[in-house]
């Protein structure tokens, strides 16, 4: 059986930050990034702790996670790094 190339950490972070630009719920973010719960929580905790993502509770449907200004700068850097690696 042939396996697809696995994503590296840059690609996972890029995906998490880009999907959160307009705000998204935790479950949707986990499903869209195709990660298991434990792996997703590790990345989410790290991005929240470093202030690259922020939770906002004003939505009647639950907490939404948004990419911060700091997160947008990181996203630009990651995008540039991935372009150079191609």
C-alpha atoms as a printed R data frame, in Angstrom:
   type eleno elety resid chain resno       x      y      z
1  ATOM     1    CA   UNK     A     1   0.000  0.000  0.000
2  ATOM     2    CA   UNK     A     2   1.322  3.430 -0.920
3  ATOM     3    CA   UNK     A     3   0.882  6.195  1.648
4  ATOM     4    CA   UNK     A     4   0.606  9.880  0.877
5  ATOM     5    CA   UNK     A     5   3.352 12.090  2.176
6  ATOM     6    CA   UNK     A     6   2.617 13.132  5.702
7  ATOM     7    CA   UNK     A     7   2.259 16.791  6.545
8  ATOM     8    CA   UNK     A     8   5.039 18.447  8.447
9  ATOM     9    CA   UNK     A     9   4.476 20.806 11.377
10 ATOM    10    CA   UNK     A    10   4.652 23.876  9.132
11 ATOM    11    CA   UNK     A    11   1.837 22.565  6.960
12 ATOM    12    CA   UNK     A    12  -0.343 21.710  9.960
13 ATOM    13    CA   UNK     A    13   0.191 25.143 11.525
14 ATOM    14    CA   UNK     A    14  -0.463 26.809  8.167
15 ATOM    15    CA   UNK     A    15  -3.726 24.942  7.834
16 ATOM    16    CA   UNK     A    16  -4.880 25.716 11.390
17 ATOM    17    CA   UNK     A    17  -4.099 29.426 11.081
18 ATOM    18    CA   UNK     A    18  -5.584 29.861  7.614
19 ATOM    19    CA   UNK     A    19  -8.813 28.055  8.528
20 ATOM    20    CA   UNK     A    20  -9.183 30.315 11.578
21 ATOM    21    CA   UNK     A    21  -8.827 33.631  9.735
22 ATOM    22    CA   UNK     A    22 -12.595 34.242  9.735
23 ATOM    23    CA   UNK     A    23 -13.303 32.306 12.910
24 ATOM    24    CA   UNK     A    24 -14.228 28.664 13.255
25 ATOM    25    CA   UNK     A    25 -15.447 26.275 15.903
26 ATOM    26    CA   UNK     A    26 -13.062 23.819 17.519
27 ATOM    27    CA   UNK     A    27 -14.762 20.705 16.142
28 ATOM    28    CA   UNK     A    28 -14.912 22.024 12.588
29 ATOM    29    CA   UNK     A    29 -11.255 23.037 12.781
30 ATOM    30    CA   UNK     A    30 -10.300 19.554 13.965
31 ATOM    31    CA   UNK     A    31 -12.278 17.862 11.176
32 ATOM    32    CA   UNK     A    32 -11.001 20.194  8.448
33 ATOM    33    CA   UNK     A    33  -7.402 19.573  9.459
34 ATOM    34    CA   UNK     A    34  -8.047 15.813  9.605
35 ATOM    35    CA   UNK     A    35  -6.324 15.296 12.960
36 ATOM    36    CA   UNK     A    36  -7.159 13.050 15.862
37 ATOM    37    CA   UNK     A    37  -8.400 14.705 19.045
38 ATOM    38    CA   UNK     A    38  -5.175 14.390 21.042
39 ATOM    39    CA   UNK     A    39  -2.913 15.707 18.279
40 ATOM    40    CA   UNK     A    40  -5.319 18.549 17.527
41 ATOM    41    CA   UNK     A    41  -5.448 19.588 21.189
42 ATOM    42    CA   UNK     A    42  -1.640 19.734 21.369
43 ATOM    43    CA   UNK     A    43  -1.475 22.103 18.401
44 ATOM    44    CA   UNK     A    44  -4.449 24.163 19.581
45 ATOM    45    CA   UNK     A    45  -3.029 24.532 23.092
46 ATOM    46    CA   UNK     A    46   0.346 25.628 21.709
47 ATOM    47    CA   UNK     A    47  -1.170 28.170 19.288
48 ATOM    48    CA   UNK     A    48  -3.411 29.592 22.030
49 ATOM    49    CA   UNK     A    49  -0.567 29.745 24.548
50 ATOM    50    CA   UNK     A    50   1.677 31.596 22.072
51 ATOM    51    CA   UNK     A    51  -1.214 33.968 21.190
52 ATOM    52    CA   UNK     A    52  -1.379 32.933 17.521
53 ATOM    53    CA   UNK     A    53  -5.051 31.995 17.979
54 ATOM    54    CA   UNK     A    54  -7.651 33.482 20.291
55 ATOM    55    CA   UNK     A    55 -11.035 32.183 21.425
56 ATOM    56    CA   UNK     A    56 -14.050 34.485 21.241
57 ATOM    57    CA   UNK     A    57 -17.217 33.619 23.125
58 ATOM    58    CA   UNK     A    58 -19.703 36.120 21.643
59 ATOM    59    CA   UNK     A    59 -21.218 33.654 19.169
60 ATOM    60    CA   UNK     A    60 -24.550 32.049 20.163
61 ATOM    61    CA   UNK     A    61 -23.327 28.753 18.644
62 ATOM    62    CA   UNK     A    62 -20.285 28.511 20.906
63 ATOM    63    CA   UNK     A    63 -16.677 29.606 21.033
64 ATOM    64    CA   UNK     A    64 -15.015 30.564 17.764
65 ATOM    65    CA   UNK     A    65 -11.254 30.537 17.275
66 ATOM    66    CA   UNK     A    66  -9.651 33.380 15.325
67 ATOM    67    CA   UNK     A    67  -6.139 33.943 14.008
68 ATOM    68    CA   UNK     A    68  -4.586 36.941 15.786
69 ATOM    69    CA   UNK     A    69  -2.370 39.621 14.205
70 ATOM    70    CA   UNK     A    70   0.619 37.726 15.567
71 ATOM    71    CA   UNK     A    71  -0.803 34.560 14.023
72 ATOM    72    CA   UNK     A    72  -1.205 36.285 10.650
73 ATOM    73    CA   UNK     A    73   2.473 37.247 10.709
74 ATOM    74    CA   UNK     A    74   3.380 33.648 11.503
75 ATOM    75    CA   UNK     A    75   1.101 32.442  8.700
76 ATOM    76    CA   UNK     A    76   2.892 34.735  6.220
77 ATOM    77    CA   UNK     A    77   6.260 33.425  7.397
78 ATOM    78    CA   UNK     A    78   5.135 29.808  7.157
79 ATOM    79    CA   UNK     A    79   3.697 30.390  3.672
80 ATOM    80    CA   UNK     A    80   6.997 31.916  2.538
81 ATOM    81    CA   UNK     A    81   8.970 29.048  4.058
82 ATOM    82    CA   UNK     A    82   6.801 26.450  2.351
83 ATOM    83    CA   UNK     A    83   7.128 28.260 -0.993
84 ATOM    84    CA   UNK     A    84  10.908 28.201 -0.688
85 ATOM    85    CA   UNK     A    85  10.847 24.492  0.114
86 ATOM    86    CA   UNK     A    86   9.005 23.627 -3.112
